[in-house]
Amino acid sequence: MLKIFIQVVASILATYGFGIVFNVKGRVNICASLCGGIGWLVYSILNHYNFTYLISYTIASATITIYSELLSRKLKVPVIALLFPSMIPLVPGGGIYFTMYNLVQNNIEGAVGKGIETFIISGSIAIGILSVSTFSQVYYYLVKKKSYQNL
């Protein structure tokens, strides 16, 4: 558990740093950093209980997207201002690196294996974001349409 705690703190700090790079200001950056930590915590817990990469990354990215959707409405900022920095801990940069490393070392089997794993992780993140964002847009559209009908 100490390992997971250290990783969560590191992901909060890394997200905060990338928030600065993405020019996210003040409390929005703090909220995005906490969101990145929550996403990594969800991933770490699911990974600890031996869920697959597909499930772990999908649920973690969906959690981050839900948090970003809700908080962006409260803070009155675009969802992207919270979502982009928060996804940084989940991005499979190491997988991309090792795929290329194996290619350079002429280890085609290792490169293909790592490349497929990285592709699955990237797709899982995209599925989590897409499903929650689509549901959120439909939900808020229906709420807005219902409020117009009540007038």
Secondary structure, 3 states (H helix, E strand, C coil): CHHHHHHHHHHHHHHHHHHHHCCCCHHHHHHHHHHHHHHHHHHHHHHHCCCCHHHHHHHHHHHHHHHHHHHHHHHCCCHHHHHHHHHHHHCCHHHHHHHHHHHHCCCHHHHHHHHHHHHHHHHHHHHHHHHHHHHHHHHHHHHHHHHHHCC
